[in-house]
Amino acid sequence: MPFAFTLSPEELGGTPSTICTHHPYTVGTAVIGVSALAMGLGNWLVRPTTMVERVMAVAGGLLLFYATTVTDIIGLSLFGAAITLHLFLKN
C-alpha cells in the first residue's frame, strides 16, 4: 500500500500543511481500495461473489489507489455497486 501515496498528485511536492490535509484522505481511500481488492480477488464477502461483482470490486479498488476526486468517485461507485449486488441479489 505505500505506493498509493506516490500516486497522489496532492502528496507530491506539497507543503507540510497540504500533506497533512490530504494524507488522511489518501489513507482512507487506499484502505477502502484494499478492501475492494480483497473482495474481488478473494472471491468472498458474505458468500462467494459472482464474476460481475469481482470485476466491479477489483476495478473500483484499483481506481481508489489513484487518489483524485474523479477516480475516487468512480471507484467508490463501482465498489458500492458490487456490494449492493452481492447483498441484495441472491444467487
Residue, then its C-alpha position, 0 to 999 in steps of 0.5 A: m500500500p505505500f505506493a498509493f501515496t506516490l500516486s497522489p498528485e496532492e502528496l507530491g511536492g506539497t507543503p507540510s500543511t497540504i500533506c497533512t490535509h490530504h494524507p488522511y484522505t489518501v489513507g482512507t481511500a487506499v484502505i477502502g481500495v484494499s478492501a475492494l481488492a480483497m473482495g474481488l480477488g478473494n472471491w468472498l464477502v458474505r458468500p462467494t461473489t459472482m464474476v460481475e461483482r469481482v470485476m466491479a470490486v477489483a476495478g473500483g479498488l484499483l481506481l481508489f489507489y489513484a487518489t483524485t476526486v474523479t477516480d475516487i468517485i468512480g471507484l467508490s461507485l463501482f465498489g458500492a455497486a458490487i456490494t449492493l449486488h452481492l447483498f441484495l441479489k441472491n444467487 
